[in-house]
Amino acid sequence: MSASMQPRTTSAYYLQAVLSFALASAALAIGIAYLPVDPWMRGFLAVGLLYEITAAFTLAKVVRDRQEVGAITSRVDQARLDKLLAEHDPFRVEGI
């Protein structure tokens, strides 16, 4: 059975993702703070921003978990197939 390669993210990619998320969140928060509307409307938008961020983290976790389960299932299926192929003898005749 061959060992599968684990995809790894580089530190630069991780840093880029973190900075991008921080910049987008900060820009939107500043935009909400300086929006010329009533404070209750500004508060509603701020709560909406926090809810959207929470939903994005939850979705990312669910997608990652489903991908990991699929990878584990695939490895188990591959191991079963490898075992069957190793035990199979194409020249063996049954009943003789």
QUIVENHU-V202899 format. One record per backbone hydrogen bond with DSSP energy under -0.5 kcal/mol. CO is the residue of the C=O (numbers start at 1). NH is the residue of the N-H. Records with the same first field share a line. If there is no record, write none. Layout:
CO: NH  NH
This chain:
5: 7
10: 14
11: 15
12: 16
13: 17
14: 18
15: 19
16: 20
17: 21
18: 22
19: 23
20: 24
21: 25
22: 26
23: 27
24: 28
25: 29
26: 30
27: 31
28: 32
29: 33
30: 34
32: 35
35: 37
38: 42
39: 43
40: 44
41: 45
42: 46
43: 47
44: 48
45: 49
46: 50
47: 51
48: 52
49: 53
50: 54
51: 55
52: 56
53: 57
54: 58
55: 59
56: 60
57: 61
58: 62
59: 63
60: 64
61: 65
62: 66
63: 67
64: 68
65: 69
66: 70
67: 71
68: 72
69: 73
70: 74
71: 75
72: 76
73: 77
74: 78
75: 79
76: 80
77: 81
78: 82
79: 83
80: 84
81: 85
82: 86
83: 87
84: 88
88: 90
89: 92
92: 94
93: 96
